[in-house]
Amino acid sequence: MVSLSKVKKGEKGKEKGKPAERERAKGVAEGKARADALLVEDPKYVVEKLKPLKALTVYTVAQTLGVKGSTASVLLRKLVESGIAVRVGGYSGHYVYAIKEGPGPS
């Protein structure tokens, strides 16, 4: 026999899970938008901030630019796609990148 209080507790647990998923999805979308904004608004700023660093990882980019890790990850992927950075090592999703020598973005 199931009591009414147990049924209500079960419903509350289900309701708590859904907003968390929505918030997580919202955060990923905001991270991508933030990375795009950083590159579109001032790509030279991003490159100048990252150029002194020998090795770029998600963590170092996030700390240097003051953004979340998900935003830093998207930003690094976009830098590689645009030819500004290159992957030089790492494994299993923990990659190491470097800024290419030569002329920066226009």
Buried (B, 14 or more C-beta within 10 A) or exposed (E): EEEEEEEEEEEEEEEEEEEEEEEEEEEBEEBBEBBBEBBEEEBEEBBEBBEEBEEBBBEBBBEBBEBBBBBBBBBBBBBBEEEBBEEEEEEEEEBBBBBBEEEEEE
